[in-house]
Every structure is written in structure tokens, then in C-alpha cells.
Amino acid sequence: MEHGPNRRQVLRGGAGLGVLTTAALFGGTLRPALAAPDTGAAPTFTGVPVAHADGLTVPPGYTARVLLPWGAPLHRGTPSWRPDASDTATEAARQVGTGHSGLTYVPLHPGHDGGRRGLLVINHSWADPVLLHADGGRSATVERTDKEMASLGVTIARVELTDGRWRVIDDELNRRLTASSPTTLSGPLAGHRSLETATDPTGVIGGTAHASTPWGTYLTGEDTLTDVFGTRTQGWSPTESQRRYGLTSGEASYGWHTHLGRFDLAGEPNEAHRFGWTVEIDPLSPSSAPVKHTAMGRIAHGGAAVTESRGRAVVYMSDPTHLYKFVAEHPWRTTQGRSPGPLDEGVLHVARLDSDGLGTWLPLVHGRTGLTTRDGFADQADVLLRAREAADAVGATELRGPGTPAVHPVSGRVYLPEASADGGRVLSWTEGASDPGATLFSWQEFASGGSASDPERGAVFASPGGVHCGEDGRLWIRTDVVRLGDPSGNSRELVGNSALLCADPESGEVRRFLAGPPGCGIAGTAASPDQRTLFVTVQGPGSAAPGLGEPTAEDPRALSNWPGFDPAGRPRSAVVVVRKDDGGIIGT
């Protein structure tokens, strides 16, 4: 079974998640979460209308400014981004990457300066070759491959709020992590024969998942396997395991395998086993190598959220078809800085959602029904390496495009978007005994679509890809309407461009807070500790949008020219900063 379509497949012209219909938009409902406390999290700003403009739309009394666009230099002396995209791979490796996705804000002095100084850690999960390269990506050269590799991965940038404006600071903590960066492997598959390769380089290829740990590190997850692995070897055919991870004999979208043997599935099949893991990064240690935690399973990560159970880390994760939960074996305070560390031992689970509103976390442990040697799983390492297949084998519920989850800071309730073919919805659940380590939970649909006929309770939205829950309890819902496939006619007018919405977990009220430019996805959100700044990633503005067209080398500004609007330039992914003009709490 192939994994579900993602944004990159849609932009390449592949099947979307379905055509959004008027009935899907206006047939949705909004339900308040169960047992969510009244935290005063109701949105009180004036919601913005559906937008089609080439720009950002925010409520009256708010201002959005671009902070970290693709190509922004991270250090003094690095050449500025060139509007014609003629930057070299060497320059790109010292600039902010492209295809901004998930992000988090790490305060440098927690509790001392109101969070005015910190680090932004940004994922770069996708590149549009037409916009990334000066020739529109026509030349299949090693230089093109080098630049794509240098433009994906992760950016760490120091930022500071001064006189009401956020600025990027040149600092030794600023760095890029790419597919060429040294990494290490930990857990059950560290040193395992199935991950042995000729050159052993590893690296970080970028992903959507993002989360912060209680001990101050950053988690991301790799989900771009299908984009970077391929082969030209005649007669080669994928194994069932490779096929289940979307690795086929077809050409990968980037074509790296034509220049780098490590990405050739026929010549180096184990290289693909080295990607798809949860990656831990210490943003405060620029000399440290990212760690890939094999105990957490190999999937195509769509999202992550971290909480605790009796001092142990609990990580909720998603891939295009399933929802997972990793429960660490030991309290993180006793294992932090040691080996094995907080995420090196534990049990990976996958969710089964029953129609009666109850659910079960099924442990992916070798020897259990469906995961025995007779079932084709050699040992526990094999189960973790083939976690998606293991989820199928134990009867996990197959979801339709689950995205980035979030945990409510007070109630502990968990929220998960699902970008399904009928417009999408947000699910929520509570663990048994309110313990994230429990194996039973109760779930419900929190929000679905919205209804324009009831403006006080809902707002039209579709294709939710991620949620974020701030410390003040407000729930932020991000959408990526490109994933809908080919919305046309009235549907496109109703949906508009991708948006960021704010929801009250207590009442279920949803209001549209921000709308982005054409072709983009609203891909990440993070807040400063005082909740007076919201960082938002705008991914892929001006990229191919079904039913609207696509950019070309001759006209890279066909759909958008945001944010620079340079007549000789092109659209750029970016982190934007949203603040209230009176300095108040975001969402009020």
C-alpha cells in the first residue's frame, strides 16, 4: 500500500486528497472538547475573510512582518540572496533554507527577559525546483543536486525583540543542518546491519514534524524519502517494504540518485533505512551532531508533540496513514545527558480508533500477534525499521492525512488535524486516567470544516495540516489548501488561500486569523513565552496550485511575488512575525 499523497506530490501534479465540494464545506460541525477547562482562551479578535490576494491578511489591530525568508544570510559576510536564484550551493548552506515548515522558539534566558532573546529552529521540508534554480530546474546537474541538498534540512537562527521589532542576530549559534551534516544513530538499530552503507554519511533531509522536549532540545522527523531516493537501473523492482514507504522504480522528484550513489535504491538499498527517524537537535550546542532515535520507529513523519507521563517523555507522532505514540522507559531527568538517553528506550504504539469513541494504543512489540517471526518480522529491530508495516499488521486505524498534533497545556487533551478528502477535520482525545502513558483513550471530532452560516461559531476552512496549542490554551489550526487537489468554481471562492485559524477548546468557536498568498501552505506556528508574538511559516508561495497554474522559468511570479514583490525576483517561503499593535496577547 502506498502512503497517502503529500504536498510535494500534489505540486508535481499527482493525485490530491480529493475535490472539495460545497456540501463538504457547509455540512461540517464544530463540537467543544470534552472536559476542557475554561482558560479564557476564546478568540476575541475580528476574524478575517476568505482571501485570494497576493499577500498576508491579518485582523485589524495586528501587524505581520517578514523575519526570515528563504535565502536570508545567517552570518555577516554571507552574500545576500539573489532575486534571480543564482545563489550557489555553498552560499545556500549559509543562508536560510527554503520550503519552510514546522518551527519552534527556544528562549535563551527563560523567565528572565520575557522571552525577548531566543532561537528559531525551522524545518525545510520541500523545494520547488522551478523557483529554487535560475533556469527553472531544467539542468539535471550535480550543481543542482548540491543546491537542493543545501537548501533543505533545518535552520537555527538567533532572534531578538528590540524596540518592538524582531531582528536576526549574527551569532555562533546560527547554523544549517542538511543532508550532508554529520549525525549519529542511537537506540536498538545503532550499528545494525540493515543500516550499514558504503560511506555511512547519514545527514538530515528535512521534514514537517517539530516539537520541543522538556530538557530543551528540538525534535524533527524526516518525511521526504520518496523525493530523494530513486534509481535508473533497468529491471530493478522495489521490495514490499520499500513500496510501503513509497520507494519505487519511478524517478524521484529531485533526482539526487543520478549524481550521488548513496540515493540510488538499486546500488545502496540500506541508505533509505537511515532516514525516516525522529531526529533530536540541541540548538544551544552548535558543535553537537543531531541524533536519530531508532527506538521511536521509522515512519514518514507528519508531526510530533511531546508531553510527560510520570516523568517519562511521551511523543505523539503521525505519518500519512497512522497515528503513533512513543512512551519512554525511564524518567527523562534521570537519563538526560547519559547513554542511553531519554528517548533511547521505550515502547512505540499505534492507534486504533473504534466507532464508539474509544481507542486503544497497540504496542509495536516483536512477538505479539501480527509481529512474530512467522508473520515476517525477524526481531524488534525489524519491527521498528518497518514501523508502518507493523502498524498495518496489528490492525491500526488508517487515517487520511493526519498532520501535526498538539497537547493542551492545562487539560492534557490532544488534538490532531486530518486533511481528508471531504475538507478535513480536527480530532481530539483524552487518555485513560488522564495519563499520557495509558493504553486506552476516548476520542471525538472537535471541528470539521466550519459553517459560514454561523459566523460566531465557525469559519470556513479546509485541509488542516497542523495544530498548535499556546500556553494560554488557544488552539491554532493551520491549513494547506493545495493538498485538496483541484478545487474549482464555488469551492475555490469559499476556501480561498491557505489560512491560520484560532479555536477555543472550551466552546469550539473558530475564527480565521491569517490568510496567506496564493500557492502557499501555512506550515508552522510558535509563540514567544509571553504569548505576545506569534511566529508563522509560510511555505511555498507562488508554487504550483491545482486549478490556478504554476510558475515557470520565464515567469516565476505567475501566481505570487510575495514577500518582496521585486519585478526581477520570485516568491519566497518565509517566517513572519505577527504582533498586536498595542503589544497585547495574540488572539485577543
ABEGO torsion letter per residue (X at the ends): XBBBBBAAAAAAGBBBAEBBBAAAAAABBBBBBBGBBBAGABBABBBBBBBABBEBBBBBGBBBBBABBBGBBABBGBBBBBAAGABBAAAAAABBBBGBBBBBBBBABBGAAGGABBBBBBBBABBBAAAABAAGGABBBAAAAAAAAAABEBBBBBBBBBGGBBBBBBBAABBBBBAABBBBBBEAABGBAAABBAAGAEEBAEBABBBBBAAGBBBBBBAAAAAABBBABBGBBBBAAAAAAGBBABBBAAGAAAABAAABAAABAAAAAABGBBBBBBAABAABBBBBBAAAEBBBBAEBBBBBBGGBBBBBBBBAABBBBBBBABBAAAABGBOBBAAABEBBBBBBBBAAGBBBBBBBBBGBBGABAAAGBABAAAAAAAAAAAAAAAGBBBBBGBBBBBBBAAAGBBBBBBBBAAGEBBBBBBBBGGBAABABBBBBBABBGEBAABAAABBBBBGBABBBBBAAGBBBBBBBAAAAEBBBEAAAAAAEBBBBBBBBAAAGBBBBABBBBBGBBBABBBBBAAGABBBBBBBGBGBBBBGAEBBBAABAAAABAOAAGBAABBBBBBBBBBBBAAGBBBGX
